[in-house]
Amino acid sequence: MNPEGSVGTLVLLRHGQSDWNEKNLFTGWVDVALSARGEGEARRGGELLADAGLLPDVLHTSLLRRAINTANIALDVCDRHWIPVRRDWRLNERHYGALQGKDKKQTMEEYGEEQFQIWRRSYDTPPPPIDPDDPYAQTGDPRYADLGDTMPRTECLADVLARLLPYWQAAVVPDLRAGHTVLVAAHGNSLRAVVKHLDGVDDATIAGLNIPTGIPLRYDLETAADGDLRPTNPGGTYLDPDAAKDAIAAVANQGR
Ligand SMILES: O=C(O)[C@H](O)COP(=O)(O)O
């Protein structure tokens, strides 16, 4: 526990490279595995946590195996495999709608760079919705049974923020206020939503913000005058800043 008045430390971890990141396919809610490189990135993430002495004592993940397995591997490496965990669909990747399963380069060639970037990075324009009969739709998936008709068929980043925030406030913030070191293992776009919220990034600027796979991003937090949690290190601190710089550029250039 931290001293009275201070709050815990947040560690954001995007899953390691997945099989579909490797193939350059839009993934969203499709539950693909980590690639061999992604498993290596997760191990390296665990080493970075251990080297920094940043040992999580609670874990939050999405319901997707690339985030779950990244956390398991990283926590095993830093000997924290035993900590309590909560998983929630609200931390899932952004639902990529009808783009799920499509090749990013081919999509850019077919629709042009402007439309491609609007679908990927605009704050409030979602891709076309997925057909419930599409092989990459999540129709009938038992993990989403409780959602019924409210299960997303596509999402923009604004939609992700709207569905993530209730979980954030109800589950993650109380762990931080209790002084814990909180690991959130999630996805490129769900973590962009977290960063937008924490750093107060405006709707235009968030389009240019990319999160690399497998590199822990540390946020030190305090309680602001309005009662909200606010980073004392705005933008957070990557535990391997050089690797993060290259990896961020690689994410930004996907499709080219
Ligand atoms: O869902 C996906 O395809 C990726 O995890 C994130 O992709 P993006 O960087 O193209 O949004």
PDBQT file of the ligand as one rigid body, heavy atoms in Angstrom, charges set to zero:
ROOT
HETATM    1  O1  LIG A 301      -7.816  -5.070 -33.931  1.00  0.00    +0.000 OA
HETATM    2  C1  LIG A 301      -6.766  -4.890 -34.586  1.00  0.00    +0.000 C 
HETATM    3  O2  LIG A 301      -6.674  -5.098 -35.813  1.00  0.00    +0.000 OA
HETATM    4  C2  LIG A 301      -5.529  -4.412 -33.887  1.00  0.00    +0.000 C 
HETATM    5  O3  LIG A 301      -5.421  -4.988 -32.673  1.00  0.00    +0.000 OA
HETATM    6  C3  LIG A 301      -5.532  -2.909 -33.749  1.00  0.00    +0.000 C 
HETATM    7  O4  LIG A 301      -5.505  -2.449 -35.022  1.00  0.00    +0.000 OA
HETATM    8  P1  LIG A 301      -5.312  -0.932 -35.454  1.00  0.00    +0.000 P 
HETATM    9  O5  LIG A 301      -3.978  -0.463 -34.941  1.00  0.00    +0.000 OA
HETATM   10  O6  LIG A 301      -5.355  -1.013 -36.964  1.00  0.00    +0.000 OA
HETATM   11  O7  LIG A 301      -6.451  -0.151 -34.893  1.00  0.00    +0.000 OA
ENDROOT
TORSDOF 0
